[in-house]
Amino acid sequence: MFKIQYILLAVLALAGQSVAFTTPMGTKVTRSMPSELAAKAKSVAKVEPEVNEDVTMFDSIAEPIGDISILALRLATCSLMIHHGFDKIQNVDGFSANVVAKFFGFLPGPPSFWTLSAAGTQIVGAGLLTVGVLARPVAFSMMCTMVVAVIFHL
């Protein structure tokens, strides 16, 4: 078997020197030996097509549905916050006396200030959050208001 390889190599070496196997305009072509070709073939990595696993056939449907769901949750939450804010404004004295003064008497200032602050946060904050203006600060202030409400109801 080795003899056949040597014979083929000799024929290829002689053929490379003949006129029939030269390239036009005298350009030089380098030839590699079969052992060099085998080494190059082993070193070359196989190229596989890139597959993006994050993309599915439902992405075109899922994104709009997700956006609509978030919008519905935002509108529902903001409408509830506005409702509770108006309840506080309609009965400032009752909420101040029965909730703020009774359970949160340690807060500085008059109880009606804290009642109107909570109502303002719930009404104005809900309006701003609905349209997405100052969403993070408003969400933080609404969260603080709701943490106090949860503590009250525990």
N, C-alpha and C positions, 0 to 999 in steps of 0.2 A: 504494500500500500504506500509506503514511503517513497518507493521508486516512482510511482505515478505522480505524486506531488512534485517531486524534483523535476520530472520530465515536463510537467505542465508549467512549472516556474521557469524552466529554461526556454520553453516555447514562447511564453509571455514576454520574457526579457528580450529575446531576439525579435519578437513582433513589434515591441515598442521602439525598436531602432529602425524599422523599415519605413519607407515613405508612405505606404498605404495607411499606417496607423498614426500619422502625425496630424496635428491640428493645423488649421489654416493660419496664415500670417506668422508662422514661426512661434506661436505661443507655446509655452512649455507646460506639460501636464506631468504631475508627479504621480507615480504609481506606488501603491503600497502592497506589501506582501500579504499573503493570506493570513499569516499569524498576526500581523498588525491589524488586519480587518476584523479578525475574530476578537481581538482585545478591544477594539473600538466598539464593536457591536455589544459586547458585554457592558462596557462603561456607559453607553447611551441608555438613558432611562426611557421606559415606554411612556408615551404620552397618552393619557386618557382624557376624554372630554370632561370639562368641568360641569358638575351638576350642582345647581343651587338647591339644597335641601330645604331652605327656608320658604321657598315659593311653592304654593299648592294651587290647585285649580279653584279653590274656594276663596282665594285672596281678593278677587274682584268683587265678591259678594260680602265677605266678612268685614272689610274696612268700612263700607257705608253703613252696614248694620251696626257695627260698633260705634260709629259716630252718632247715629240716630239714638242708640241706647243711652249713650252718655248725655246727649242733649235732653232726653226724656227724664233721666235721673236728676239732672241739674235743674230743669224746670219744676219738677215735682218738689224737690228739696227747697228751692227758693220760694215756691208758693206757700209751703208750710211755714217757712220762716217769716214771710210777710204776714200771714194770718196771725201768728203768735205775737208779732211786733205790734200789730193793730190792736190786739186784745190788751196789751200793756198800756197803749196810749189811751184807749177808751176808759180805762179804770186805773189811772196812775195812783190815786190815793189808796185804793184797796190793795193793789199789788205792793205798794211801798210799805203799807202798815202790816199786811198779813204775811208777806214773804221776806222782803229785804230787811225791814227793821227787826222782825222776829227771829230770823235764822241767820242773817248776815249783818248783824248789828256791829260787828267789829270793823266794817268798812268805814273809812273816813268820809265825812260829808253827809249831806241829807239823803235819806233813802230815795226820794223822788229823783235825784240826780242819777242814781244807779239804775232806777227803773227806766228813765228816759234814755240812758246810755245803752241799755240792753235792747230797748225798742228801736232806737236809731240804728244800732248794729244789725238788727234783724231785718229792718225795712230797707235802709239804704244799702247795706251790705248785700242783701239778696238781689236788689236791682243791679248793683255793679257786677255781682257774680253771674247773673243771668246773661249779661252782654259780654262778660269776660274782661272787664276793666279792673285792674289791680286785683286780679283773681287770688293770688297767693296771700297778700296781706289781709284781704277781706275774708278769705277762708280761715286764716289763723284767728282773726277776731271772732268770727262766728263759732269756731271750735271752742274758744275760751268761754264764750257765752253758753254753749251747750254743755261744756264740762261742769260749769256751775249749776246748770239746770239738772244735770244727772246727779250731782252731789246732793242737791236739794231733795230729789225724789228718792234717794236711797234710804 
